[in-house]
Amino acid sequence: MRKLLRDKRVYVTLELIGLAILLGALAWALRDVWAEAAPLLRHADLGDVAIATAIVAVYYLVFVLGWLRILAAYGIRIPYRYALQAEMLSMLAKYIPGGVWTPTARVVALRRFGVKDTPVVLASILLEAGLSALAGVGVFVVGLVLIGGADVPLLPLAAFGVLVAFLLYPPVFAAVARKLLRPFGAHDVAPLPARTAFELLGFYALTWPLGGAALFFMIRALGGDPSVSEIPYLGGVSAVGAIVAVLAIFAPSGLGVREASMYGLLLAVTTDAIALGATVLNRLAITLVEALLVLVGAILIRRGHRTEEQAVVGGPTTESAG
């Protein structure tokens, strides 16, 4: 046990050192751009920033529905407020170094709500990540076509999409999930029915443009003049940023890595100063919204418990009065 804790401390320390080096390198490389972006951020249009932040909140509120659908496919049905609380806790847990806290937070939250089938919950998280990422790659490609193309590294993205599609192929997913989740007591994890998987792919493909709309208003807030036709591409940029954040396990919540990838892709549709400012606004917005939605979930859960308690207390009173 002591050896495990010592190894964990070493890993977290190395992770924090690597993150500090990365952020320092990015700050040095973008110091001239930041000198132009900082005044734009100070004078940002607060109305557009508020709209962008509201859209980010809507994106998260809608995104939770996908996870609920996956859980329902495995026979787990929970109220929306429980799923919202668990999902947002896992989002905030991404900021804790170590890499394991995101799924752990969701598993622990659902166990508090009575869902104790850990292997199925973990499988649902894998499916959510895989399906939303694959849909995001598709949205990015469509958006790229709509803006007339850009100088972006498509080959790595295409390879990633093919790999995810292969891992989601039912026999492959069943084998991989069984091996990964065996330490948690999994013996056989059934893949999603094909129809459900395709429905969810379509669902997630429709959620990413919400992220694009949020970026649209962030760019506007900084003085840019984006076109509505660029929203699918901006949604793809959001998707790629989220994918990179998940893959960069050494950076808590993909801090720095997500921003660097989004900044590079935004240069296809705006100036370098606005692109940098928009990535900063995006990080602030998603962190603020995640924290606020944790509180919203807690309030909804507390209200739900009070309603249930009142129903239990009030029921017998009504019967005895009759």
KEKE-3310 file (N, C-alpha, C; in steps of 0.2 Angstrom, whole numbers, plus 5000, padded with zeros to 4 digits):
npx = (5004:5010:5020:5012:5005:5017:5021:5011:5011:5024:5020:5010:5017:5027:5018:5013:5024:5027:5016:5018:5029:5024:5014:5022:5030:5020:5016:5027:5029:5018:5018:5019:5007:4998:4999:4992:4979:4975:4970:4959:4951:4949:4940:4929:4913:4901:4888:4888:4897:4890:4879:4886:4891:4879:4875:4885:4881:4868:4873:4879:4869:4861:4869:4870:4859:4862:4870:4861:4853:4862:4864:4851:4850:4857:4848:4848:4840:4839:4835:4835:4842:4851:4860:4865:4871:4881:4888:4893:4901:4911:4916:4922:4931:4941:4951:4959:4975:4981:4973:4963:4952:4941:4932:4930:4924:4911:4907:4907:4897:4886:4884:4881:4868:4862:4866:4875:4882:4896:4905:4896:4893:4906:4908:4898:4903:4914:4908:4901:4911:4918:4908:4904:4916:4918:4907:4911:4922:4917:4908:4918:4924:4914:4912:4924:4923:4913:4918:4927:4939:4955:4971:4974:4979:4973:4976:4980:4969:4959:4964:4963:4949:4945:4951:4944:4931:4933:4936:4923:4916:4905:4909:4923:4922:4916:4926:4937:4931:4928:4941:4947:4938:4938:4945:4936:4926:4919:4913:4907:4903:4890:4889:4882:4866:4865:4856:4854:4866:4869:4859:4863:4875:4870:4864:4874:4881:4873:4874:4887:4888:4882:4892:4900:4892:4893:4907:4906:4899:4909:4920:4914:4912:4924:4927:4927:4921:4913:4905:4889:4889:4900:4899:4897:4910:4917:4910:4916:4929:4928:4925:4937:4946:4940:4943:4957:4959:4955:4964:4976:4982:4992:4989:4979:4962:4965:4972:4979:4984:4972:4968:4979:4977:4964:4967:4976:4967:4957:4963:4960:4949:4949:4958:4975:4975:4962:4959:4966:4961:4948:4950:4954:4942:4933:4939:4937:4923:4918:4923:4917:4903:4902:4905:4894:4883:4885:4881:4867:4863:4864:4855:4843:4842:4841:4829:4821:4822:4815:4802:4799:4800:4789:4779:4779:4776:4765:4756:4750:4744:4733:4726:4722:4714:4704)
npy = (4994:5006:5007:5009:5021:5029:5028:5034:5047:5051:5050:5060:5071:5071:5073:5086:5094:5092:5098:5111:5114:5113:5124:5135:5135:5137:5149:5157:5155:5161:5174:5187:5187:5186:5199:5206:5200:5201:5215:5214:5204:5212:5221:5214:5210:5209:5205:5196:5187:5182:5176:5166:5158:5154:5145:5136:5130:5125:5115:5106:5102:5096:5086:5077:5069:5060:5051:5046:5039:5029:5022:5018:5008:4998:4994:5002:5015:5031:5046:5062:5072:5066:5060:5072:5078:5068:5068:5081:5082:5073:5080:5091:5084:5081:5091:5087:5081:5065:5057:5047:5051:5056:5046:5039:5049:5049:5036:5034:5044:5039:5027:5032:5036:5024:5015:5002:4994:4994:4990:4991:5005:5010:5005:5012:5025:5024:5021:5033:5042:5037:5037:5051:5057:5051:5056:5069:5070:5068:5079:5089:5086:5089:5102:5107:5105:5114:5127:5128:5121:5120:5122:5110:5096:5083:5069:5063:5065:5058:5045:5043:5043:5031:5022:5023:5020:5007:5001:5003:4994:4981:4966:4969:4979:4973:4963:4971:4979:4969:4965:4977:4980:4969:4969:4976:4967:4963:4951:4949:4961:4967:4974:4990:4989:4990:4999:5008:5013:5020:5029:5037:5041:5050:5059:5064:5071:5081:5088:5094:5106:5115:5118:5124:5136:5142:5146:5154:5165:5169:5173:5184:5192:5197:5205:5199:5194:5182:5170:5163:5151:5145:5139:5124:5120:5127:5120:5107:5111:5113:5099:5093:5099:5094:5080:5080:5084:5073:5063:5068:5064:5068:5081:5089:5090:5093:5104:5118:5110:5107:5120:5124:5116:5120:5134:5133:5128:5137:5147:5146:5153:5165:5179:5178:5184:5185:5172:5166:5173:5168:5155:5156:5162:5151:5141:5147:5148:5135:5129:5137:5135:5121:5120:5128:5120:5108:5113:5116:5103:5098:5105:5102:5088:5089:5095:5086:5075:5081:5083:5069:5065:5073:5067:5055:5057:5065:5056:5045:5053:5059:5047:5043:5053:5051)
npz = (5000:5004:4995:4983:4986:4986:4973:4967:4971:4965:4952:4951:4954:4944:4934:4937:4935:4922:4917:4921:4914:4901:4901:4903:4891:4882:4886:4883:4869:4865:4869:4862:4855:4865:4870:4862:4863:4876:4878:4871:4878:4889:4885:4881:4874:4885:4884:4873:4878:4889:4882:4875:4886:4892:4881:4882:4894:4891:4881:4890:4898:4888:4884:4894:4893:4883:4890:4899:4891:4886:4899:4901:4891:4896:4906:4917:4925:4930:4939:4930:4937:4945:4936:4930:4941:4944:4932:4931:4942:4938:4928:4934:4942:4933:4934:4944:4948:4942:4935:4936:4943:4936:4930:4943:4951:4945:4946:4961:4964:4958:4965:4977:4974:4973:4963:4959:4951:4945:4934:4923:4924:4921:4908:4902:4902:4894:4882:4880:4879:4868:4857:4857:4853:4841:4834:4835:4827:4814:4813:4813:4801:4792:4794:4790:4776:4774:4776:4766:4767:4775:4781:4790:4802:4795:4794:4806:4814:4806:4807:4821:4822:4814:4822:4834:4829:4826:4839:4844:4838:4840:4844:4846:4856:4866:4870:4873:4883:4893:4896:4901:4912:4920:4933:4940:4942:4931:4920:4908:4896:4888:4871:4865:4857:4839:4833:4843:4846:4833:4834:4845:4840:4830:4839:4847:4837:4834:4846:4846:4837:4846:4854:4845:4842:4854:4853:4842:4847:4857:4849:4842:4853:4855:4845:4833:4817:4814:4802:4801:4794:4798:4810:4811:4809:4819:4830:4827:4830:4844:4848:4844:4853:4865:4863:4863:4875:4883:4879:4883:4895:4905:4908:4918:4915:4902:4902:4894:4884:4877:4874:4866:4855:4850:4848:4837:4827:4826:4820:4806:4804:4810:4817:4825:4838:4842:4841:4852:4862:4862:4865:4879:4884:4882:4890:4903:4903:4902:4914:4924:4921:4923:4937:4942:4937:4945:4957:4954:4951:4964:4971:4964:4968:4981:4982:4976:4986:4997:4992:4990:5004:5009:5002:5008:5021:5021:5015:5023:5033:5025:5022:5035:5039:5031)
capx = (5000:5014:5023:5007:5005:5023:5021:5005:5014:5029:5016:5007:5023:5029:5012:5012:5030:5026:5011:5021:5034:5020:5011:5027:5032:5015:5016:5033:5028:5012:5018:5017:5000:4994:4999:4986:4973:4973:4965:4952:4948:4947:4935:4925:4906:4898:4882:4890:4900:4884:4876:4891:4891:4872:4875:4889:4877:4863:4876:4880:4862:4858:4874:4868:4853:4865:4873:4855:4851:4866:4862:4844:4851:4859:4843:4849:4836:4840:4832:4840:4846:4856:4864:4868:4876:4887:4892:4897:4906:4916:4920:4926:4937:4946:4956:4963:4980:4981:4970:4958:4947:4935:4927:4929:4919:4905:4905:4905:4891:4880:4884:4877:4861:4859:4868:4881:4885:4902:4907:4892:4894:4912:4907:4894:4907:4918:4904:4899:4917:4919:4903:4904:4922:4917:4903:4914:4927:4912:4906:4924:4926:4909:4913:4930:4921:4908:4922:4931:4945:4960:4978:4974:4982:4968:4978:4980:4962:4956:4967:4959:4942:4945:4953:4938:4926:4935:4935:4916:4913:4902:4913:4929:4921:4915:4932:4941:4928:4929:4948:4948:4934:4939:4947:4930:4921:4916:4914:4904:4900:4887:4889:4875:4862:4867:4852:4855:4873:4868:4855:4867:4880:4867:4862:4880:4883:4869:4876:4893:4886:4881:4899:4902:4888:4896:4913:4904:4898:4915:4923:4910:4913:4931:4927:4928:4915:4912:4899:4885:4891:4906:4897:4899:4917:4918:4908:4922:4935:4926:4926:4944:4948:4938:4946:4964:4959:4955:4970:4982:4981:4996:4987:4972:4957:4968:4974:4985:4984:4966:4969:4984:4974:4959:4970:4978:4962:4953:4967:4958:4943:4950:4965:4978:4973:4955:4959:4969:4956:4942:4951:4954:4935:4930:4941:4933:4915:4916:4924:4911:4897:4903:4904:4887:4879:4885:4876:4861:4861:4863:4848:4837:4842:4838:4821:4818:4821:4810:4796:4798:4798:4783:4774:4778:4773:4758:4751:4746:4739:4727:4722:4719:4709:4698)
capy = (5000:5012:5008:5011:5028:5033:5028:5039:5054:5052:5051:5066:5076:5072:5076:5093:5097:5092:5103:5118:5115:5115:5130:5139:5135:5140:5157:5160:5155:5166:5181:5192:5186:5188:5206:5209:5197:5204:5221:5211:5201:5217:5225:5210:5212:5205:5202:5190:5182:5179:5171:5160:5154:5151:5140:5130:5127:5121:5110:5101:5099:5091:5080:5072:5065:5054:5046:5043:5034:5023:5018:5014:5003:4993:4993:5007:5021:5036:5053:5067:5076:5061:5060:5079:5079:5063:5070:5087:5080:5070:5085:5095:5080:5081:5096:5084:5077:5058:5054:5042:5054:5058:5040:5038:5053:5047:5029:5036:5048:5034:5022:5036:5036:5017:5011:4999:4990:4998:4988:4994:5012:5012:5004:5018:5031:5022:5022:5040:5045:5035:5039:5058:5058:5049:5061:5075:5070:5069:5086:5093:5085:5092:5109:5109:5106:5120:5133:5127:5118:5123:5118:5106:5089:5078:5062:5060:5065:5052:5039:5042:5041:5024:5018:5023:5016:4999:4999:5003:4988:4977:4961:4972:4983:4968:4960:4976:4981:4963:4965:4983:4980:4963:4971:4978:4962:4962:4945:4950:4967:4967:4981:4993:4987:4994:5004:5013:5016:5025:5035:5041:5045:5056:5064:5068:5075:5087:5092:5098:5113:5120:5121:5129:5142:5146:5149:5159:5172:5171:5177:5190:5196:5199:5210:5196:5194:5175:5168:5157:5144:5142:5136:5117:5120:5128:5114:5102:5113:5111:5092:5091:5101:5089:5074:5081:5085:5067:5060:5071:5062:5071:5088:5089:5093:5095:5112:5120:5106:5109:5127:5125:5113:5125:5140:5132:5127:5143:5152:5145:5157:5172:5181:5175:5187:5183:5164:5165:5176:5164:5149:5158:5163:5145:5138:5150:5147:5128:5128:5141:5131:5114:5122:5130:5114:5104:5116:5115:5096:5097:5109:5098:5082:5091:5097:5079:5072:5084:5081:5062:5065:5076:5063:5049:5060:5067:5050:5042:5058:5059:5041:5043:5058:5049)
capz = (5000:5004:4988:4979:4987:4984:4966:4965:4972:4960:4945:4951:4954:4937:4930:4938:4932:4914:4915:4922:4908:4895:4901:4902:4884:4878:4887:4880:4862:4863:4873:4858:4853:4871:4871:4858:4865:4883:4878:4868:4883:4894:4882:4877:4874:4890:4881:4869:4883:4893:4877:4874:4892:4892:4876:4885:4899:4887:4879:4895:4900:4883:4883:4900:4890:4880:4895:4902:4885:4887:4905:4900:4887:4901:4911:4923:4924:4936:4937:4926:4942:4948:4930:4930:4947:4943:4926:4932:4947:4935:4924:4939:4944:4928:4936:4950:4945:4944:4929:4938:4947:4932:4931:4950:4953:4942:4950:4968:4964:4956:4971:4982:4972:4973:4957:4962:4945:4943:4928:4918:4924:4918:4901:4899:4902:4888:4876:4880:4876:4861:4853:4856:4850:4834:4831:4834:4821:4808:4813:4811:4794:4788:4795:4786:4770:4773:4776:4760:4768:4779:4783:4797:4801:4795:4794:4813:4816:4803:4810:4827:4820:4812:4828:4839:4826:4827:4846:4846:4834:4845:4846:4849:4862:4871:4872:4876:4890:4897:4899:4905:4918:4924:4940:4944:4943:4925:4916:4901:4895:4881:4868:4864:4851:4834:4832:4849:4844:4828:4836:4849:4836:4828:4844:4849:4831:4835:4851:4845:4835:4852:4856:4839:4843:4860:4851:4838:4851:4860:4844:4841:4859:4855:4839:4827:4813:4811:4798:4804:4791:4801:4817:4811:4809:4826:4834:4826:4834:4851:4848:4844:4859:4870:4862:4865:4883:4886:4877:4886:4902:4909:4909:4921:4911:4896:4903:4890:4877:4874:4872:4860:4849:4848:4845:4830:4822:4825:4815:4800:4803:4813:4818:4831:4844:4843:4842:4858:4867:4862:4869:4886:4886:4882:4896:4909:4902:4903:4921:4927:4920:4926:4944:4943:4936:4951:4962:4951:4952:4971:4973:4962:4971:4988:4982:4975:4992:5001:4989:4992:5011:5010:5000:5012:5027:5019:5012:5029:5036:5021:5023:5042:5039:5027)
cpx = (5004:5018:5018:5006:5011:5023:5016:5008:5019:5025:5013:5012:5025:5024:5012:5019:5030:5021:5014:5026:5030:5017:5016:5030:5027:5015:5021:5032:5022:5012:5017:5010:4996:4994:4994:4979:4971:4969:4959:4948:4945:4941:4930:4918:4903:4892:4883:4893:4895:4880:4880:4891:4884:4872:4879:4885:4872:4867:4877:4874:4859:4863:4873:4863:4856:4868:4867:4853:4855:4865:4856:4845:4853:4854:4844:4845:4836:4837:4837:4844:4851:4862:4868:4873:4882:4891:4896:4902:4912:4920:4924:4932:4942:4952:4960:4968:4979:4977:4964:4952:4940:4930:4926:4924:4912:4902:4903:4898:4885:4879:4880:4869:4858:4861:4875:4884:4891:4904:4903:4892:4900:4911:4903:4898:4912:4914:4902:4905:4918:4914:4903:4910:4921:4913:4906:4919:4922:4910:4912:4925:4920:4910:4919:4928:4917:4912:4927:4938:4950:4966:4978:4976:4976:4970:4977:4973:4958:4958:4963:4952:4941:4946:4947:4932:4927:4934:4928:4913:4911:4907:4920:4928:4920:4921:4936:4938:4929:4936:4949:4945:4934:4941:4941:4924:4917:4918:4912:4901:4897:4888:4882:4872:4864:4863:4853:4861:4872:4864:4859:4873:4877:4865:4869:4883:4879:4871:4883:4892:4884:4887:4901:4898:4891:4903:4912:4903:4904:4919:4920:4912:4920:4932:4928:4921:4914:4905:4895:4887:4897:4905:4898:4906:4920:4916:4914:4928:4934:4927:4933:4947:4947:4942:4953:4964:4959:4961:4976:4981:4986:4994:4980:4967:4960:4971:4980:4985:4978:4966:4973:4981:4968:4962:4972:4973:4958:4957:4964:4952:4944:4957:4968:4976:4967:4955:4961:4964:4950:4943:4951:4946:4932:4932:4937:4926:4914:4918:4919:4905:4897:4902:4897:4882:4879:4881:4869:4858:4860:4856:4842:4837:4839:4831:4818:4817:4816:4803:4794:4796:4791:4777:4773:4775:4766:4753:4747:4742:4733:4723:4719:4713:4703:4695)
cpy = (5006:5013:5011:5019:5032:5033:5033:5046:5055:5054:5058:5072:5077:5075:5084:5097:5097:5097:5110:5119:5117:5122:5136:5140:5138:5148:5160:5161:5160:5172:5187:5192:5188:5195:5209:5206:5200:5210:5219:5208:5206:5221:5221:5212:5207:5202:5196:5185:5178:5174:5165:5155:5151:5145:5134:5126:5122:5115:5104:5098:5094:5085:5075:5067:5059:5049:5042:5037:5028:5019:5015:5008:4997:4991:4997:5013:5025:5042:5057:5070:5072:5061:5066:5079:5074:5066:5076:5086:5077:5075:5089:5091:5079:5086:5093:5080:5070:5054:5049:5045:5055:5052:5038:5042:5051:5040:5030:5039:5043:5029:5026:5036:5029:5012:5009:4994:4994:4996:4991:5001:5014:5010:5009:5024:5030:5023:5029:5044:5044:5037:5047:5060:5057:5054:5067:5076:5071:5076:5090:5092:5089:5100:5112:5110:5112:5127:5133:5125:5123:5119:5115:5099:5084:5071:5059:5060:5059:5045:5037:5040:5034:5020:5018:5019:5008:4997:4999:4997:4983:4971:4964:4975:4978:4965:4965:4978:4975:4963:4971:4983:4974:4965:4973:4973:4960:4955:4945:4956:4967:4974:4983:4990:4992:5000:5010:5017:5021:5030:5039:5045:5051:5061:5068:5073:5081:5091:5097:5105:5118:5123:5126:5136:5146:5149:5155:5166:5174:5175:5184:5195:5200:5204:5206:5196:5187:5174:5162:5151:5141:5139:5128:5116:5121:5123:5108:5104:5111:5103:5090:5093:5096:5083:5074:5081:5078:5063:5062:5070:5065:5078:5087:5093:5095:5102:5113:5116:5107:5116:5128:5122:5118:5131:5139:5131:5133:5148:5151:5150:5164:5173:5178:5178:5185:5176:5163:5167:5171:5157:5150:5159:5156:5141:5141:5148:5139:5126:5131:5137:5124:5115:5123:5124:5109:5107:5115:5108:5095:5100:5104:5091:5083:5092:5090:5075:5075:5083:5074:5061:5067:5071:5057:5051:5062:5061:5047:5047:5059:5053:5041:5047:5056:5044)
cpz = (5000:4998:4983:4979:4985:4977:4963:4966:4967:4953:4945:4951:4947:4932:4930:4935:4925:4913:4916:4916:4902:4895:4900:4895:4880:4879:4884:4872:4860:4866:4868:4856:4859:4873:4867:4860:4872:4882:4875:4873:4888:4892:4879:4878:4879:4888:4877:4873:4887:4888:4876:4880:4893:4887:4879:4890:4896:4884:4884:4897:4895:4883:4888:4897:4886:4884:4898:4897:4886:4893:4904:4896:4891:4906:4918:4921:4931:4934:4934:4931:4945:4942:4930:4935:4946:4937:4927:4937:4943:4930:4928:4941:4939:4930:4942:4946:4947:4938:4930:4941:4942:4932:4938:4953:4951:4946:4957:4968:4963:4962:4976:4981:4971:4967:4958:4957:4942:4936:4922:4918:4920:4910:4898:4898:4895:4882:4875:4876:4869:4856:4852:4852:4842:4830:4830:4828:4815:4808:4811:4803:4789:4788:4791:4779:4769:4773:4770:4761:4772:4780:4790:4796:4801:4796:4801:4816:4813:4806:4817:4826:4818:4818:4833:4836:4827:4834:4848:4842:4839:4848:4849:4855:4868:4874:4876:4883:4895:4900:4903:4912:4922:4931:4944:4944:4937:4922:4909:4900:4888:4878:4867:4857:4845:4833:4837:4848:4839:4830:4841:4845:4833:4833:4846:4843:4831:4841:4850:4842:4840:4854:4851:4840:4849:4857:4846:4842:4855:4855:4843:4847:4859:4849:4833:4823:4809:4807:4802:4801:4794:4808:4817:4812:4817:4831:4833:4830:4842:4852:4848:4850:4865:4869:4864:4872:4886:4885:4881:4894:4907:4911:4912:4917:4904:4896:4899:4883:4874:4871:4866:4854:4846:4845:4838:4825:4821:4821:4808:4798:4806:4814:4824:4837:4847:4845:4849:4864:4868:4866:4877:4888:4887:4888:4903:4909:4904:4911:4925:4927:4923:4934:4946:4942:4942:4956:4960:4953:4960:4974:4970:4966:4978:4988:4980:4981:4996:4998:4991:4999:5012:5008:5005:5019:5026:5018:5018:5032:5032:5022:5030:5043:5036:5032)
residu = (MET:ARG:LYS:LEU:LEU:ARG:ASP:LYS:ARG:VAL:TYR:VAL:THR:LEU:GLU:LEU:ILE:GLY:LEU:ALA:ILE:LEU:LEU:GLY:ALA:LEU:ALA:TRP:ALA:LEU:ARG:ASP:VAL:TRP:ALA:GLU:ALA:ALA:PRO:LEU:LEU:ARG:HIS:ALA:ASP:LEU:GLY:ASP:VAL:ALA:ILE:ALA:THR:ALA:ILE:VAL:ALA:VAL:TYR:TYR:LEU:VAL:PHE:VAL:LEU:GLY:TRP:LEU:ARG:ILE:LEU:ALA:ALA:TYR:GLY:ILE:ARG:ILE:PRO:TYR:ARG:TYR:ALA:LEU:GLN:ALA:GLU:MET:LEU:SER:MET:LEU:ALA:LYS:TYR:ILE:PRO:GLY:GLY:VAL:TRP:THR:PRO:THR:ALA:ARG:VAL:VAL:ALA:LEU:ARG:ARG:PHE:GLY:VAL:LYS:ASP:THR:PRO:VAL:VAL:LEU:ALA:SER:ILE:LEU:LEU:GLU:ALA:GLY:LEU:SER:ALA:LEU:ALA:GLY:VAL:GLY:VAL:PHE:VAL:VAL:GLY:LEU:VAL:LEU:ILE:GLY:GLY:ALA:ASP:VAL:PRO:LEU:LEU:PRO:LEU:ALA:ALA:PHE:GLY:VAL:LEU:VAL:ALA:PHE:LEU:LEU:TYR:PRO:PRO:VAL:PHE:ALA:ALA:VAL:ALA:ARG:LYS:LEU:LEU:ARG:PRO:PHE:GLY:ALA:HIS:ASP:VAL:ALA:PRO:LEU:PRO:ALA:ARG:THR:ALA:PHE:GLU:LEU:LEU:GLY:PHE:TYR:ALA:LEU:THR:TRP:PRO:LEU:GLY:GLY:ALA:ALA:LEU:PHE:PHE:MET:ILE:ARG:ALA:LEU:GLY:GLY:ASP:PRO:SER:VAL:SER:GLU:ILE:PRO:TYR:LEU:GLY:GLY:VAL:SER:ALA:VAL:GLY:ALA:ILE:VAL:ALA:VAL:LEU:ALA:ILE:PHE:ALA:PRO:SER:GLY:LEU:GLY:VAL:ARG:GLU:ALA:SER:MET:TYR:GLY:LEU:LEU:LEU:ALA:VAL:THR:THR:ASP:ALA:ILE:ALA:LEU:GLY:ALA:THR:VAL:LEU:ASN:ARG:LEU:ALA:ILE:THR:LEU:VAL:GLU:ALA:LEU:LEU:VAL:LEU:VAL:GLY:ALA:ILE:LEU:ILE:ARG:ARG:GLY:HIS:ARG:THR:GLU:GLU:GLN:ALA:VAL:VAL:GLY:GLY:PRO:THR:THR:GLU:SER:ALA:GLY)
# end
